[in-house]
Each structure stands twice: as structure tokens, then as C-alpha cells.
Amino acid sequence: TRQYQIRIERAKMTDSLRYDIMKRDGFRCQLCGSTAADGVKLHVDHIQPVAKGGKTKPENLRTLCDRCNMGKSDKDE
């Protein structure tokens, strides 16, 4: 089912992959430029949401702060 596929895709987001993406992005939100030093929590976001067929691979991932990530939700760019 589609829900099962989404669950499998999300499970590919390992702690190691999350760290690699944040390191690649300089531990900085790719939309507003905030860092943890600014008091924000950083997330790794799927550019194309998993719910809309996006894959958990580095070219579809980026670092966003909690505010930018929550604002984006599952919207496409």
C-alpha cells in the first residue's frame, strides 16, 4: 500500500544520513540561514515530500530550521 511505501521511505532517514546532510549544508537552514546558535532546531527536509513520491536520497534532502520546515509542511517547491 502507499502508506507502507511511505513508512519504508521514511525509515531510510538514518542518524548518519541526517548528520551528513546537515554537515553538507553547514548546519544552517537553507531557506533563512539560521543555525542552532540562533536558538533554532534544525531538521532534514525532503524537498519533494515523501507523501508526494519524494525519495530519501541526498539530492532530495536539505537542512531547514523548525520554523521553515513547519511552514513548508508537505508542499512542493
C-alpha positions as CSV (number, residue, x, y, z in Angstrom):
1,T,0.0,0.0,0.0
2,R,1.0,3.6,-0.3
3,Q,1.2,4.1,3.5
4,Y,3.6,1.2,3.7
5,Q,5.8,2.7,0.9
6,I,5.9,6.0,2.8
7,R,6.9,4.2,6.0
8,I,9.7,2.4,4.3
9,E,11.0,5.6,2.6
10,R,11.0,7.5,5.9
11,A,12.9,4.6,7.6
12,K,15.8,5.3,5.3
13,M,16.5,8.5,7.2
14,T,19.2,7.3,9.4
15,D,21.0,9.3,12.0
16,S,24.2,9.1,9.9
17,L,22.4,10.4,6.8
18,R,20.8,13.2,8.8
19,Y,24.3,14.2,10.1
20,D,25.8,14.0,6.6
21,I,23.1,16.3,5.2
22,M,23.4,18.9,8.0
23,K,27.2,18.8,7.6
24,R,26.9,19.3,3.8
25,D,24.6,22.3,4.4
26,G,26.9,23.8,7.0
27,F,24.5,23.2,9.9
28,R,22.4,26.1,8.5
29,C,18.8,26.4,7.4
30,Q,18.8,26.5,3.6
31,L,15.9,29.0,3.4
32,C,16.5,31.6,6.2
33,G,20.2,30.9,7.1
34,S,19.5,30.3,10.8
35,T,21.8,28.0,12.9
36,A,21.5,26.2,16.2
37,A,23.5,29.1,17.7
38,D,20.4,31.3,16.8
39,G,18.3,29.1,19.0
40,V,16.5,27.1,16.3
41,K,16.1,23.4,16.0
42,L,17.4,22.0,12.7
43,H,15.6,19.3,10.7
44,V,16.4,17.4,7.5
45,D,13.6,18.1,5.0
46,H,12.6,16.2,1.9
47,I,12.5,18.8,-0.9
48,Q,9.9,16.7,-2.8
49,P,7.8,15.3,0.1
50,V,7.7,11.6,0.7
51,A,3.9,11.8,0.7
52,K,4.1,13.0,-2.9
53,G,6.6,10.4,-4.1
54,G,9.9,12.0,-2.9
55,K,12.8,9.8,-2.1
56,T,15.2,9.7,0.8
57,K,18.4,10.4,-1.1
58,P,20.9,13.3,-0.6
59,E,19.8,15.3,-3.7
60,N,16.2,15.4,-2.3
61,L,17.3,16.4,1.2
62,R,18.2,19.7,2.8
63,T,18.6,21.3,6.2
64,L,15.8,23.5,7.4
65,C,15.0,25.2,10.8
66,D,11.9,24.1,12.6
67,R,10.0,27.3,11.6
68,C,10.8,27.0,7.9
69,N,10.1,23.2,7.9
70,M,6.8,23.5,9.6
71,G,5.8,26.4,7.3
72,K,6.7,24.3,4.2
73,S,4.8,21.2,5.6
74,D,4.3,18.8,2.6
75,K,4.2,21.5,-0.1
76,D,6.2,21.1,-3.3
77,E,8.7,23.9,-4.2
